[in-house]
Amino acid sequence: MLSDKSRPVIEATLPLVGSRIGAITPKFYSRLFAAHPELLDGLFSRSNQRSGNQQQALAGSIAAFATHLVNNPGTLPELVLSRIAHKHASLGITEPQYQVVYEHLFAAIAEDLADVITPEIAEAWTEVYWLMADALIKIEKGLYAIQANDKMWTPWRVASKTFAGTGAMTFTLEPADDTPITTALPGQYVSVKVQLADGLRQVRQYSLSDDAGTGRTFTTKLDDDGEVSPVLHRGVGVGDILELSNPYGEITLKDGDGPVVLASAGIGCTPTASILRSLAESGSGRQVLVLHAERTLDSWALRGQMTDDVERLGGAELKLWLEEPRVGSLEGFMSLREVDLPADASLYLCGPLPFMKSIRNEAINAGIPATRIHYEVFGPDIWLAS
């Protein structure tokens, strides 16, 4: 809870800090990496730093947290914190690193706002930071505690590597040592660490795309301009060892017997495919509606798996949108206006950010409460900042 002393200060300065946070975060990262260049090796994404997405995500999360404290005294934005905590845990973030971040973030704030900052303002924003940090530390400790092991990274051997639609590849892995395996839930992801040609290690999160449990299968789209996917697609072969995190992610199938709507676009089908497979494997009697959008039929990475699972469920329904339509598909981009949504459905959503924003808005307009709309963001969560 934000103190009575700090609340009016934060309320008064939030517009200013909010307007400057986008300029503050690049200064923060510049200071951080100058002091700790090792953080770019196996922790922070070099690509996201270059694109500005990481800076935008951090700015958005701080602004969103402070706004919530002002508008909702006595509560914390639990969904926002949970999403961030799961991502942090997948990277092995530890409690002492929050002090390092604080040191360089507040040096950047002091530099950028040197003409207006006062001890009272600095104290109030310090309180905001540590409220957020302490809440994240608590959630992350809880996530680490329920793992089947106490390791941040464990070795997994590539057992198979198969093409999955145009430009995508599915990797199936098996344990390379005897570390106890944390059971994954349908819809969760793992972090994958690879070494680049220049020796730097980089990490990316990939949703588990097949059975969850103790198996590890993920599907990734090749990004020719990226750093990690070209290494995975072209440089990693069967028998090679990859370092994986334990599974994380809070966008998992919720218990219940109500209708389920799985909506995805492009490679965003990976978490929804995992949820769909779990429904098929369990012989679920829930009403299931699968919605997917692609450019072409051949580019649908998990086409065979998802169509097979829809058929296995019997009562499930599949609707497909293609920019280059085929018989039986809808043409163009997905729209829920073309769908008869089940009453009291829960919606699971993954794909490019503009797609998710559009579908989420349509779902809310169609009467699905925001609390029953669950979405997964690949990479830094810039939704908060947009």
Beta strands, then each sheet from edge to edge (+ up, - down):
strand 1: 154-163
strand 2: 168-175
strand 3: 189-195
strand 4: 201-207
strand 5: 216-221
strand 6: 241-244
strand 7: 260-265
strand 8: 288-294
strand 9: 317-322
strand 10: 330-331
strand 11: 346-350
strand 12: 373-376
sheet 1: 4+ 3- 6+ 1- 2+ 5-
sheet 2: 10+ 9+ 8+ 7+ 11+ 12+
end
